[in-house]
Amino acid sequence: MDVAVATGYSLRYVGDVERGAKSATLRTLNDLATLFNTHLGLIITEAETLLGNLDKQDEVVFANKGRHSRPRA
């Protein structure tokens, strides 16, 4: 709620972005960077790192499922 008030975005929009139901625009990310006294580039770099790590985890899970799956009867 504090982020919504501070940025002027609706509480619903901020909640949707937090849950991943909506993607934030560059303008929104820039507003958040300003709010948190950081740089937009840092936010994007961190997001790329997190997404890259998630992709790697998905690859491992997918690969492991193939090795451990049993045929269906």
Secondary structure, DSSP 8 states (H G I E B T S, - for coil): -HHHHHHT--HHHHHHHHHTSS---HHHHHHHHHHTT--HHHHHHHHHHHHHHHHHHHHHHHHHHHHH-----
